[in-house]
Amino acid sequence: NTTSKTISLQGEPVELTAREYAMAELMIQHCDEVVTRDFLYEHLFDENDETMSNMLDVYVYKLRQKFSKGFIKTRRGQGYIVETPS
């Protein structure tokens, strides 16, 4: 729900920080598309932030813990993808 900035999984709300929500929303908006690390950095982080080296990995890990390991899939050398459930 983009109005209330909430996400539910099987009818249950998932507690997310603002950054986790922003990343999940961005990935879902680009569902079935490979999203590069650079694209995610550009849209989610302040370019002046010196601590970005592993922040993206941390947020991917947190979202996988809150949803499922298969929520965000890694495409080696390309980026990440959220696929439409079959």
C-alpha atoms as one frame of an Amber mdcrd trajectory, in Angstrom:
protein
   0.000   0.000   0.000   1.904   3.052  -1.215  -0.472   5.490   0.496   0.138
   4.167   4.011   3.617   2.877   3.120   2.870  -0.588   4.439   3.452  -4.065
   3.072   1.568  -7.212   4.012   2.610 -10.810   3.568  -0.232 -13.325   3.482
  -2.527 -10.733   5.049  -0.179  -9.917   7.928   1.606  -6.542   8.088   5.395
  -6.678   7.885   7.273  -4.237  10.137   9.757  -2.295   8.001  11.991   0.694
   8.550  11.590   3.597   6.125  14.672   2.496   4.154  13.526  -1.152   4.065
  10.114  -0.042   2.783  11.694   2.194   0.135  13.875  -0.646  -1.105  11.035
  -3.186  -1.124   8.760  -0.731  -2.951  11.418   0.030  -5.562  12.115  -3.668
  -6.138   8.389  -4.477  -6.413   7.859  -1.588  -8.866  10.519  -3.227 -11.035
   9.194  -6.751 -10.558  10.592  -9.260 -13.048  13.378  -6.823 -14.020  16.998
  -7.101 -12.983  17.830  -4.034 -10.897  21.499  -3.137 -10.693  23.309  -2.231
  -7.489  24.072   1.199  -8.990  20.359   1.807  -9.646  19.508   0.915  -6.050
  22.296   3.113  -4.658  21.122   6.059  -6.789  17.524   5.774  -5.607  17.995
   4.821  -1.967  21.155   6.337  -0.554  22.741   9.747  -0.195  25.655   9.958
  -2.604  27.728  11.666   0.093  27.312   8.766   2.508  30.703   7.150   3.094
  29.232   4.035   4.761  27.571   2.699   1.603  30.103  -0.055   0.964  27.905
  -2.803   2.394  24.634  -1.040   3.215  22.872  -2.497   0.209  23.882  -6.020
   1.249  22.555  -5.359   4.756  19.157  -4.202   3.473  18.860  -7.114   1.046
  19.628  -9.452   3.961  17.043  -7.760   6.214  14.319  -7.936   3.555  15.078
 -11.592   2.890  14.727 -12.271   6.625  11.394 -10.449   6.831   9.839 -11.897
   3.675  11.709 -15.006   2.564  15.099 -15.874   1.182  13.548 -16.100  -2.278
  11.972 -12.617  -2.154  15.019 -10.935  -3.657  17.137 -13.133  -5.880  20.714
 -12.327  -6.757  21.739 -12.413 -10.402  25.518 -12.701 -10.220  27.256  -9.910
 -12.093  23.933  -8.228 -12.907  22.045  -7.216  -9.754  18.863  -8.286  -7.997
  15.388  -9.339  -9.087  11.987  -9.816  -7.471  10.027 -12.275  -9.552   6.268
 -12.569  -9.826   5.146 -15.618  -7.846   4.043 -18.443 -10.104
